[in-house]
Amino acid sequence: MDRIRTCRFLLPLVDDYVDGGSYTLKLPAAVPYALGLGVPLVVNRAVAERFDLQYMVCYPDDDLASGLQAMQKLSARDYATMLETLDRHAEALYRRNIGVLAGLIKRITGQGGAVG
């Protein structure tokens, strides 16, 4: 975890073309690492759209080279903006998940009204 935190980007090497859609099974670790540790991704555009990560460095189809080039050309200001957006996204997911968890606890303990 400490090593991941020192990274500028994470690069999950999965996409629709190579994995035939099974990236939804293989990718999940990269997304929480990015959100939890505040490290953005260089990610396939289709994958980014599926997980609402379009603010990260995205590349089309199997053109990983364009993603790496975009990453290298990213200004310090744009990188800082990406990190801020990543933090807001992570915070929003955290708040949503806490709300869902609170609702489940209320239902389980019978504090949320009628249990059907």
N, CA, C and O atoms as CSV, one atom per row, in Angstrom:
chain,resi,resn,atom,element,x,y,z
A,1,MET,N,N,0.819,-1.191,0.000
A,1,MET,CA,C,0.000,0.000,0.000
A,1,MET,C,C,0.867,1.260,0.000
A,1,MET,O,O,0.584,2.222,-0.714
A,2,ASP,N,N,1.919,1.237,0.806
A,2,ASP,CA,C,2.793,2.411,0.859
A,2,ASP,C,C,3.433,2.677,-0.502
A,2,ASP,O,O,3.577,3.831,-0.905
A,3,ARG,N,N,3.810,1.635,-1.199
A,3,ARG,CA,C,4.420,1.821,-2.529
A,3,ARG,C,C,3.406,2.355,-3.528
A,3,ARG,O,O,3.736,3.191,-4.369
A,4,ILE,N,N,2.188,1.878,-3.435
A,4,ILE,CA,C,1.153,2.361,-4.358
A,4,ILE,C,C,0.897,3.846,-4.122
A,4,ILE,O,O,0.719,4.603,-5.076
A,5,ARG,N,N,0.878,4.267,-2.861
A,5,ARG,CA,C,0.642,5.683,-2.538
A,5,ARG,C,C,1.696,6.597,-3.160
A,5,ARG,O,O,1.414,7.765,-3.425
A,6,THR,N,N,2.897,6.088,-3.395
A,6,THR,CA,C,3.959,6.923,-3.963
A,6,THR,C,C,3.893,6.989,-5.485
A,6,THR,O,O,4.635,7.754,-6.102
A,7,CYS,N,N,3.021,6.203,-6.091
A,7,CYS,CA,C,2.902,6.202,-7.556
A,7,CYS,C,C,2.192,7.459,-8.031
A,7,CYS,O,O,1.336,8.011,-7.339
A,8,ARG,N,N,2.564,7.895,-9.216
A,8,ARG,CA,C,1.872,9.015,-9.852
A,8,ARG,C,C,0.583,8.525,-10.505
A,8,ARG,O,O,-0.426,9.230,-10.486
A,9,PHE,N,N,0.605,7.323,-11.082
A,9,PHE,CA,C,-0.554,6.702,-11.726
A,9,PHE,C,C,-0.516,5.200,-11.510
A,9,PHE,O,O,0.538,4.622,-11.245
A,10,LEU,N,N,-1.695,4.571,-11.628
A,10,LEU,CA,C,-1.805,3.120,-11.722
A,10,LEU,C,C,-2.230,2.790,-13.143
A,10,LEU,O,O,-2.937,3.571,-13.782
A,11,LEU,N,N,-1.803,1.639,-13.637
A,11,LEU,CA,C,-2.082,1.258,-15.016
A,11,LEU,C,C,-2.679,-0.148,-15.061
A,11,LEU,O,O,-1.946,-1.126,-15.216
A,12,PRO,N,N,-4.021,-0.260,-14.924
A,12,PRO,CA,C,-4.636,-1.578,-15.042
A,12,PRO,C,C,-4.681,-1.976,-16.509
A,12,PRO,O,O,-5.294,-1.277,-17.315
A,13,LEU,N,N,-4.056,-3.066,-16.866
A,13,LEU,CA,C,-3.935,-3.459,-18.271
A,13,LEU,C,C,-5.072,-4.392,-18.673
A,13,LEU,O,O,-4.844,-5.553,-19.014
A,14,VAL,N,N,-6.275,-3.883,-18.631
A,14,VAL,CA,C,-7.445,-4.623,-19.087
A,14,VAL,C,C,-8.294,-3.704,-19.956
A,14,VAL,O,O,-8.359,-2.497,-19.723
A,15,ASP,N,N,-8.935,-4.279,-20.945
A,15,ASP,CA,C,-9.848,-3.533,-21.798
A,15,ASP,C,C,-10.814,-4.491,-22.477
A,15,ASP,O,O,-10.629,-5.707,-22.426
A,16,ASP,N,N,-11.837,-3.947,-23.109
A,16,ASP,CA,C,-12.838,-4.767,-23.795
A,16,ASP,C,C,-12.223,-5.633,-24.874
A,16,ASP,O,O,-12.587,-6.799,-25.028
A,17,TYR,N,N,-11.297,-5.067,-25.617
A,17,TYR,CA,C,-10.710,-5.763,-26.763
A,17,TYR,C,C,-9.964,-7.024,-26.329
A,17,TYR,O,O,-10.144,-8.089,-26.919
A,18,VAL,N,N,-9.143,-6.906,-25.317
A,18,VAL,CA,C,-8.322,-8.026,-24.870
A,18,VAL,C,C,-9.137,-9.008,-24.030
A,18,VAL,O,O,-9.013,-10.221,-24.200
A,19,ASP,N,N,-9.958,-8.499,-23.137
A,19,ASP,CA,C,-10.645,-9.353,-22.176
A,19,ASP,C,C,-12.059,-9.748,-22.572
A,19,ASP,O,O,-12.710,-10.499,-21.847
A,20,GLY,N,N,-12.543,-9.265,-23.693
A,20,GLY,CA,C,-13.876,-9.619,-24.126
A,20,GLY,C,C,-14.941,-9.310,-23.082
A,20,GLY,O,O,-15.919,-10.048,-22.959
A,21,GLY,N,N,-14.765,-8.235,-22.336
A,21,GLY,CA,C,-15.755,-7.833,-21.340
A,21,GLY,C,C,-15.515,-8.386,-19.954
A,21,GLY,O,O,-16.200,-7.981,-19.015
A,22,SER,N,N,-14.577,-9.289,-19.788
A,22,SER,CA,C,-14.363,-9.867,-18.456
A,22,SER,C,C,-13.557,-8.945,-17.555
A,22,SER,O,O,-13.231,-9.322,-16.429
A,23,TYR,N,N,-13.227,-7.739,-18.023
A,23,TYR,CA,C,-12.487,-6.797,-17.176
A,23,TYR,C,C,-13.271,-6.457,-15.926
A,23,TYR,O,O,-12.680,-6.082,-14.913
A,24,THR,N,N,-14.591,-6.581,-15.973
A,24,THR,CA,C,-15.367,-6.266,-14.773
A,24,THR,C,C,-15.035,-7.228,-13.640
A,24,THR,O,O,-15.261,-6.909,-12.473
A,25,LEU,N,N,-14.504,-8.396,-13.968
A,25,LEU,CA,C,-14.072,-9.335,-12.939
A,25,LEU,C,C,-12.632,-9.098,-12.520
A,25,LEU,O,O,-12.275,-9.375,-11.375
A,26,LYS,N,N,-11.798,-8.592,-13.419
A,26,LYS,CA,C,-10.364,-8.459,-13.152
A,26,LYS,C,C,-9.972,-7.074,-12.660
A,26,LYS,O,O,-8.966,-6.937,-11.964
A,27,LEU,N,N,-10.729,-6.056,-12.998
A,27,LEU,CA,C,-10.362,-4.677,-12.700
A,27,LEU,C,C,-10.674,-4.217,-11.285
A,27,LEU,O,O,-9.990,-3.315,-10.802
A,28,PRO,N,N,-11.637,-4.760,-10.602
A,28,PRO,CA,C,-12.096,-4.137,-9.371
A,28,PRO,C,C,-11.026,-3.738,-8.368
A,28,PRO,O,O,-11.246,-2.779,-7.629
A,29,ALA,N,N,-9.904,-4.397,-8.293
A,29,ALA,CA,C,-8.877,-4.002,-7.325
A,29,ALA,C,C,-8.264,-2.650,-7.679
A,29,ALA,O,O,-7.946,-1.873,-6.779
A,30,ALA,N,N,-8.092,-2.354,-8.947
A,30,ALA,CA,C,-7.469,-1.095,-9.351
A,30,ALA,C,C,-8.334,0.108,-8.994
A,30,ALA,O,O,-7.813,1.141,-8.576
A,31,VAL,N,N,-9.634,-0.013,-9.153
A,31,VAL,CA,C,-10.523,1.114,-8.878
A,31,VAL,C,C,-10.513,1.493,-7.393
A,31,VAL,O,O,-10.346,2.674,-7.086
A,32,PRO,N,N,-10.684,0.548,-6.457
A,32,PRO,CA,C,-10.610,0.949,-5.052
A,32,PRO,C,C,-9.228,1.448,-4.637
A,32,PRO,O,O,-9.117,2.345,-3.801
A,33,TYR,N,N,-8.178,0.874,-5.217
A,33,TYR,CA,C,-6.842,1.391,-4.911
A,33,TYR,C,C,-6.750,2.854,-5.332
A,33,TYR,O,O,-6.270,3.697,-4.574
A,34,ALA,N,N,-7.207,3.145,-6.534
A,34,ALA,CA,C,-7.160,4.524,-7.028
A,34,ALA,C,C,-7.972,5.441,-6.118
A,34,ALA,O,O,-7.491,6.495,-5.702
A,35,LEU,N,N,-9.197,5.038,-5.813
A,35,LEU,CA,C,-10.070,5.877,-4.996
A,35,LEU,C,C,-9.610,5.936,-3.541
A,35,LEU,O,O,-9.631,7.005,-2.929
A,36,GLY,N,N,-9.199,4.813,-2.989
A,36,GLY,CA,C,-8.818,4.768,-1.585
A,36,GLY,C,C,-7.464,5.379,-1.280
A,36,GLY,O,O,-7.255,5.954,-0.212
A,37,LEU,N,N,-6.544,5.249,-2.231
A,37,LEU,CA,C,-5.191,5.742,-1.989
A,37,LEU,C,C,-4.895,7.055,-2.709
A,37,LEU,O,O,-3.817,7.629,-2.556
A,38,GLY,N,N,-5.871,7.526,-3.498
A,38,GLY,CA,C,-5.702,8.811,-4.176
A,38,GLY,C,C,-4.705,8.785,-5.316
A,38,GLY,O,O,-4.019,9.775,-5.567
A,39,VAL,N,N,-4.620,7.653,-6.011
A,39,VAL,CA,C,-3.699,7.525,-7.147
A,39,VAL,C,C,-4.536,7.329,-8.410
A,39,VAL,O,O,-5.234,6.323,-8.535
A,40,PRO,N,N,-4.474,8.278,-9.350
A,40,PRO,CA,C,-5.296,8.155,-10.558
A,40,PRO,C,C,-4.838,7.019,-11.471
A,40,PRO,O,O,-3.744,6.474,-11.327
A,41,LEU,N,N,-5.714,6.686,-12.413
A,41,LEU,CA,C,-5.455,5.609,-13.357
A,41,LEU,C,C,-5.179,6.149,-14.754
A,41,LEU,O,O,-5.655,7.221,-15.129
A,42,VAL,N,N,-4.404,5.390,-15.513
A,42,VAL,CA,C,-4.363,5.513,-16.971
A,42,VAL,C,C,-5.182,4.312,-17.418
A,42,VAL,O,O,-4.762,3.167,-17.254
A,43,VAL,N,N,-6.358,4.582,-17.987
A,43,VAL,CA,C,-7.338,3.520,-18.147
A,43,VAL,C,C,-8.023,3.578,-19.514
A,43,VAL,O,O,-8.201,4.649,-20.094
A,44,ASN,N,N,-8.395,2.423,-20.000
A,44,ASN,CA,C,-9.152,2.307,-21.238
A,44,ASN,C,C,-10.452,3.107,-21.104
A,44,ASN,O,O,-11.105,3.061,-20.061
A,45,ARG,N,N,-10.822,3.831,-22.146
A,45,ARG,CA,C,-11.993,4.716,-22.092
A,45,ARG,C,C,-13.281,3.949,-21.770
A,45,ARG,O,O,-14.099,4.425,-20.983
A,46,ALA,N,N,-13.468,2.775,-22.366
A,46,ALA,CA,C,-14.686,1.995,-22.094
A,46,ALA,C,C,-14.758,1.593,-20.620
A,46,ALA,O,O,-15.833,1.605,-20.021
A,47,VAL,N,N,-13.635,1.245,-20.055
A,47,VAL,CA,C,-13.583,0.892,-18.633
A,47,VAL,C,C,-13.870,2.133,-17.789
A,47,VAL,O,O,-14.621,2.066,-16.816
A,48,ALA,N,N,-13.270,3.268,-18.163
A,48,ALA,CA,C,-13.496,4.519,-17.428
A,48,ALA,C,C,-14.972,4.890,-17.433
A,48,ALA,O,O,-15.515,5.308,-16.411
A,49,GLU,N,N,-15.613,4.739,-18.573
A,49,GLU,CA,C,-17.035,5.069,-18.654
A,49,GLU,C,C,-17.868,4.127,-17.800
A,49,GLU,O,O,-18.837,4.564,-17.178
A,50,ARG,N,N,-17.525,2.878,-17.754
A,50,ARG,CA,C,-18.278,1.902,-16.965
A,50,ARG,C,C,-18.226,2.253,-15.476
A,50,ARG,O,O,-19.209,2.060,-14.761
A,51,PHE,N,N,-17.073,2.772,-15.000
A,51,PHE,CA,C,-16.884,3.056,-13.575
A,51,PHE,C,C,-16.925,4.554,-13.252
A,51,PHE,O,O,-16.566,4.952,-12.143
A,52,ASP,N,N,-17.359,5.390,-14.208
A,52,ASP,CA,C,-17.470,6.843,-14.024
A,52,ASP,C,C,-16.122,7.474,-13.663
A,52,ASP,O,O,-16.021,8.271,-12.730
A,53,LEU,N,N,-15.094,7.098,-14.422
A,53,LEU,CA,C,-13.730,7.580,-14.179
A,53,LEU,C,C,-13.202,8.411,-15.349
A,53,LEU,O,O,-11.992,8.459,-15.571
A,54,GLN,N,N,-14.087,9.061,-16.096
A,54,GLN,CA,C,-13.675,9.783,-17.302
A,54,GLN,C,C,-12.730,10.949,-17.023
A,54,GLN,O,O,-12.100,11.451,-17.954
A,55,TYR,N,N,-12.615,11.389,-15.796
A,55,TYR,CA,C,-11.721,12.490,-15.450
A,55,TYR,C,C,-10.258,12.042,-15.357
A,55,TYR,O,O,-9.357,12.873,-15.251
A,56,MET,N,N,-10.032,10.743,-15.396
A,56,MET,CA,C,-8.659,10.227,-15.354
A,56,MET,C,C,-8.091,10.194,-16.769
A,56,MET,O,O,-8.800,10.514,-17.722
A,57,VAL,N,N,-6.843,9.818,-16.919
A,57,VAL,CA,C,-6.238,9.723,-18.246
A,57,VAL,C,C,-6.828,8.492,-18.935
A,57,VAL,O,O,-6.648,7.364,-18.478
A,58,CYS,N,N,-7.532,8.730,-20.038
A,58,CYS,CA,C,-8.217,7.645,-20.751
A,58,CYS,C,C,-7.648,7.509,-22.162
A,58,CYS,O,O,-7.230,8.488,-22.780
A,59,TYR,N,N,-7.644,6.287,-22.646
A,59,TYR,CA,C,-7.206,6.037,-24.014
A,59,TYR,C,C,-8.264,5.221,-24.735
A,59,TYR,O,O,-8.949,4.405,-24.119
A,60,PRO,N,N,-8.402,5.437,-26.044
A,60,PRO,CA,C,-9.431,4.728,-26.800
A,60,PRO,C,C,-8.988,3.324,-27.207
A,60,PRO,O,O,-7.806,3.066,-27.439
A,61,ASP,N,N,-9.960,2.436,-27.286
A,61,ASP,CA,C,-9.745,1.084,-27.806
A,61,ASP,C,C,-8.504,0.441,-27.195
A,61,ASP,O,O,-8.386,0.344,-25.973
A,62,ASP,N,N,-7.580,0.001,-28.050
A,62,ASP,CA,C,-6.362,-0.641,-27.542
A,62,ASP,C,C,-5.143,0.267,-27.703
A,62,ASP,O,O,-4.013,-0.214,-27.778
A,63,ASP,N,N,-5.377,1.588,-27.757
A,63,ASP,CA,C,-4.301,2.560,-27.986
A,63,ASP,C,C,-3.676,3.017,-26.662
A,63,ASP,O,O,-3.748,4.191,-26.299
A,64,LEU,N,N,-3.071,2.074,-25.960
A,64,LEU,CA,C,-2.426,2.372,-24.685
A,64,LEU,C,C,-1.359,3.450,-24.836
A,64,LEU,O,O,-1.181,4.277,-23.942
A,65,ALA,N,N,-0.649,3.447,-25.963
A,65,ALA,CA,C,0.416,4.433,-26.182
A,65,ALA,C,C,-0.119,5.860,-26.078
A,65,ALA,O,O,0.562,6.732,-25.539
A,66,SER,N,N,-1.325,6.111,-26.585
A,66,SER,CA,C,-1.878,7.471,-26.500
A,66,SER,C,C,-2.170,7.844,-25.053
A,66,SER,O,O,-2.028,9.006,-24.672
A,67,GLY,N,N,-2.573,6.880,-24.252
A,67,GLY,CA,C,-2.794,7.143,-22.833
A,67,GLY,C,C,-1.503,7.475,-22.111
A,67,GLY,O,O,-1.457,8.387,-21.285
A,68,LEU,N,N,-0.465,6.737,-22.422
A,68,LEU,CA,C,0.836,7.005,-21.803
A,68,LEU,C,C,1.381,8.362,-22.238
A,68,LEU,O,O,1.982,9.078,-21.438
A,69,GLN,N,N,1.172,8.713,-23.503
A,69,GLN,CA,C,1.607,10.029,-23.981
A,69,GLN,C,C,0.830,11.139,-23.283
A,69,GLN,O,O,1.410,12.145,-22.876
A,70,ALA,N,N,-0.484,10.957,-23.144
A,70,ALA,CA,C,-1.298,11.957,-22.455
A,70,ALA,C,C,-0.855,12.108,-21.003
A,70,ALA,O,O,-0.822,13.218,-20.470
A,71,MET,N,N,-0.516,10.990,-20.365
A,71,MET,CA,C,-0.038,11.028,-18.986
A,71,MET,C,C,1.250,11.848,-18.888
A,71,MET,O,O,1.404,12.667,-17.981
A,72,GLN,N,N,2.170,11.623,-19.822
A,72,GLN,CA,C,3.448,12.331,-19.801
A,72,GLN,C,C,3.292,13.818,-20.075
A,72,GLN,O,O,4.081,14.620,-19.576
A,73,LYS,N,N,2.286,14.200,-20.860
A,73,LYS,CA,C,2.077,15.603,-21.223
A,73,LYS,C,C,1.223,16.354,-20.207
A,73,LYS,O,O,1.056,17.568,-20.320
A,74,LEU,N,N,0.688,15.657,-19.231
A,74,LEU,CA,C,-0.203,16.276,-18.260
A,74,LEU,C,C,0.546,17.330,-17.451
A,74,LEU,O,O,1.592,17.047,-16.867
A,75,SER,N,N,0.010,18.536,-17.420
A,75,SER,CA,C,0.647,19.614,-16.655
A,75,SER,C,C,0.451,19.385,-15.161
A,75,SER,O,O,-0.418,18.620,-14.744
A,76,ALA,N,N,1.260,20.049,-14.380
A,76,ALA,CA,C,1.146,19.948,-12.918
A,76,ALA,C,C,-0.235,20.432,-12.468
A,76,ALA,O,O,-0.835,19.854,-11.562
A,77,ARG,N,N,-0.722,21.468,-13.091
A,77,ARG,CA,C,-2.043,22.008,-12.739
A,77,ARG,C,C,-3.148,21.002,-13.062
A,77,ARG,O,O,-4.042,20.774,-12.246
A,78,ASP,N,N,-3.087,20.395,-14.262
A,78,ASP,CA,C,-4.099,19.412,-14.646
A,78,ASP,C,C,-4.024,18.172,-13.763
A,78,ASP,O,O,-5.055,17.580,-13.441
A,79,TYR,N,N,-2.824,17.775,-13.371
A,79,TYR,CA,C,-2.671,16.634,-12.469
A,79,TYR,C,C,-3.288,16.947,-11.107
A,79,TYR,O,O,-3.970,16.105,-10.524
A,80,ALA,N,N,-3.050,18.148,-10.604
A,80,ALA,CA,C,-3.625,18.562,-9.321
A,80,ALA,C,C,-5.153,18.581,-9.397
A,80,ALA,O,O,-5.829,18.163,-8.457
A,81,THR,N,N,-5.692,19.064,-10.513
A,81,THR,CA,C,-7.147,19.066,-10.707
A,81,THR,C,C,-7.688,17.640,-10.727
A,81,THR,O,O,-8.747,17.364,-10.163
A,82,MET,N,N,-6.956,16.729,-11.383
A,82,MET,CA,C,-7.369,15.328,-11.428
A,82,MET,C,C,-7.389,14.735,-10.021
A,82,MET,O,O,-8.312,14.002,-9.668
A,83,LEU,N,N,-6.383,15.049,-9.227
A,83,LEU,CA,C,-6.333,14.551,-7.848
A,83,LEU,C,C,-7.491,15.090,-7.014
A,83,LEU,O,O,-8.063,14.363,-6.202
A,84,GLU,N,N,-7.835,16.356,-7.210
A,84,GLU,CA,C,-8.966,16.948,-6.486
A,84,GLU,C,C,-10.273,16.255,-6.873
A,84,GLU,O,O,-11.105,15.959,-6.015
A,85,THR,N,N,-10.447,15.999,-8.172
A,85,THR,CA,C,-11.646,15.314,-8.651
A,85,THR,C,C,-11.697,13.895,-8.095
A,85,THR,O,O,-12.761,13.423,-7.693
A,86,LEU,N,N,-10.563,13.221,-8.070
A,86,LEU,CA,C,-10.477,11.874,-7.509
A,86,LEU,C,C,-10.881,11.881,-6.033
A,86,LEU,O,O,-11.627,11.008,-5.588
A,87,ASP,N,N,-10.396,12.850,-5.288
A,87,ASP,CA,C,-10.759,12.961,-3.867
A,87,ASP,C,C,-12.251,13.200,-3.693
A,87,ASP,O,O,-12.873,12.596,-2.818
A,88,ARG,N,N,-12.839,14.074,-4.515
A,88,ARG,CA,C,-14.280,14.336,-4.427
A,88,ARG,C,C,-15.084,13.085,-4.771
A,88,ARG,O,O,-16.084,12.784,-4.119
A,89,HIS,N,N,-14.645,12.359,-5.795
A,89,HIS,CA,C,-15.318,11.134,-6.205
A,89,HIS,C,C,-15.260,10.109,-5.066
A,89,HIS,O,O,-16.270,9.490,-4.731
A,90,ALA,N,N,-14.088,9.936,-4.483
A,90,ALA,CA,C,-13.929,8.980,-3.381
A,90,ALA,C,C,-14.793,9.378,-2.187
A,90,ALA,O,O,-15.418,8.518,-1.567
A,91,GLU,N,N,-14.837,10.649,-1.862
A,91,GLU,CA,C,-15.647,11.123,-0.738
A,91,GLU,C,C,-17.131,10.901,-1.003
A,91,GLU,O,O,-17.863,10.497,-0.100
A,92,ALA,N,N,-17.584,11.159,-2.226
A,92,ALA,CA,C,-18.987,10.949,-2.575
A,92,ALA,C,C,-19.358,9.467,-2.455
A,92,ALA,O,O,-20.423,9.133,-1.937
A,93,LEU,N,N,-18.485,8.590,-2.929
A,93,LEU,CA,C,-18.743,7.156,-2.804
A,93,LEU,C,C,-18.759,6.725,-1.347
A,93,LEU,O,O,-19.579,5.897,-0.952
A,94,TYR,N,N,-17.869,7.276,-0.556
A,94,TYR,CA,C,-17.822,6.956,0.871
A,94,TYR,C,C,-19.138,7.345,1.544
A,94,TYR,O,O,-19.729,6.555,2.279
A,95,ARG,N,N,-19.590,8.578,1.281
A,95,ARG,CA,C,-20.843,9.039,1.890
A,95,ARG,C,C,-22.013,8.166,1.442
A,95,ARG,O,O,-22.862,7.801,2.255
A,96,ARG,N,N,-22.060,7.832,0.156
A,96,ARG,CA,C,-23.124,6.972,-0.354
A,96,ARG,C,C,-23.084,5.604,0.324
A,96,ARG,O,O,-24.116,5.085,0.748
A,97,ASN,N,N,-21.893,5.027,0.423
A,97,ASN,CA,C,-21.760,3.703,1.025
A,97,ASN,C,C,-22.130,3.710,2.503
A,97,ASN,O,O,-22.727,2.751,2.994
A,98,ILE,N,N,-21.785,4.767,3.213
A,98,ILE,CA,C,-22.167,4.879,4.628
A,98,ILE,C,C,-23.683,4.949,4.744
A,98,ILE,O,O,-24.270,4.337,5.637
A,99,GLY,N,N,-24.317,5.691,3.847
A,99,GLY,CA,C,-25.778,5.780,3.859
A,99,GLY,C,C,-26.424,4.428,3.596
A,99,GLY,O,O,-27.387,4.056,4.267
A,100,VAL,N,N,-25.902,3.700,2.631
A,100,VAL,CA,C,-26.427,2.361,2.324
A,100,VAL,C,C,-26.226,1.440,3.515
A,100,VAL,O,O,-27.135,0.701,3.893
A,101,LEU,N,N,-25.045,1.480,4.105
A,101,LEU,CA,C,-24.757,0.639,5.269
A,101,LEU,C,C,-25.681,0.984,6.438
A,101,LEU,O,O,-26.186,0.087,7.113
A,102,ALA,N,N,-25.902,2.264,6.677
A,102,ALA,CA,C,-26.797,2.684,7.763
A,102,ALA,C,C,-28.211,2.163,7.518
A,102,ALA,O,O,-28.882,1.707,8.444
A,103,GLY,N,N,-28.652,2.233,6.277
A,103,GLY,CA,C,-29.981,1.720,5.949
A,103,GLY,C,C,-30.088,0.216,6.181
A,103,GLY,O,O,-31.101,-0.269,6.685
A,104,LEU,N,N,-29.043,-0.514,5.812
A,104,LEU,CA,C,-29.039,-1.966,6.037
A,104,LEU,C,C,-29.062,-2.304,7.526
A,104,LEU,O,O,-29.767,-3.218,7.953
A,105,ILE,N,N,-28.296,-1.570,8.297
A,105,ILE,CA,C,-28.253,-1.811,9.746
A,105,ILE,C,C,-29.622,-1.538,10.362
A,105,ILE,O,O,-30.081,-2.290,11.222
A,106,LYS,N,N,-30.268,-0.472,9.927
A,106,LYS,CA,C,-31.606,-0.153,10.454
A,106,LYS,C,C,-32.605,-1.250,10.100
A,106,LYS,O,O,-33.436,-1.636,10.922
A,107,ARG,N,N,-32.515,-1.745,8.871
A,107,ARG,CA,C,-33.429,-2.826,8.466
A,107,ARG,C,C,-33.176,-4.092,9.268
A,107,ARG,O,O,-34.118,-4.753,9.707
A,108,ILE,N,N,-31.905,-4.432,9.460
A,108,ILE,CA,C,-31.556,-5.655,10.193
A,108,ILE,C,C,-31.976,-5.561,11.657
A,108,ILE,O,O,-32.449,-6.538,12.238
A,109,THR,N,N,-31.802,-4.396,12.242
A,109,THR,CA,C,-32.125,-4.235,13.664
A,109,THR,C,C,-33.579,-3.836,13.902
A,109,THR,O,O,-34.005,-3.687,15.047
A,110,GLY,N,N,-34.340,-3.664,12.820
A,110,GLY,CA,C,-35.750,-3.330,12.959
A,110,GLY,C,C,-36.002,-1.887,13.303
A,110,GLY,O,O,-37.110,-1.551,13.720
A,111,GLN,N,N,-35.021,-1.013,13.147
A,111,GLN,CA,C,-35.168,0.407,13.469
A,111,GLN,C,C,-35.617,1.229,12.277
A,111,GLN,O,O,-35.824,2.437,12.394
A,112,GLY,N,N,-35.769,0.585,11.130
A,112,GLY,CA,C,-36.110,1.344,9.924
A,112,GLY,C,C,-37.562,1.246,9.535
A,112,GLY,O,O,-37.888,1.447,8.365
A,113,GLY,N,N,-38.434,0.950,10.444
A,113,GLY,CA,C,-39.849,0.809,10.117
A,113,GLY,C,C,-40.192,-0.631,9.834
A,113,GLY,O,O,-39.534,-1.550,10.323
A,114,ALA,N,N,-41.204,-0.818,9.059
A,114,ALA,CA,C,-41.699,-2.162,8.750
A,114,ALA,C,C,-40.666,-2.953,7.951
A,114,ALA,O,O,-40.075,-2.447,6.998
A,115,VAL,N,N,-40.468,-4.177,8.352
A,115,VAL,CA,C,-39.570,-5.086,7.638
A,115,VAL,C,C,-40.433,-6.024,6.837
A,115,VAL,O,O,-41.287,-6.714,7.393
A,116,GLY,N,N,-40.216,-6.060,5.495
A,116,GLY,CA,C,-41.092,-6.852,4.666
A,116,GLY,C,C,-40.505,-8.109,4.316
A,116,GLY,O,O,-41.125,-8.905,3.611
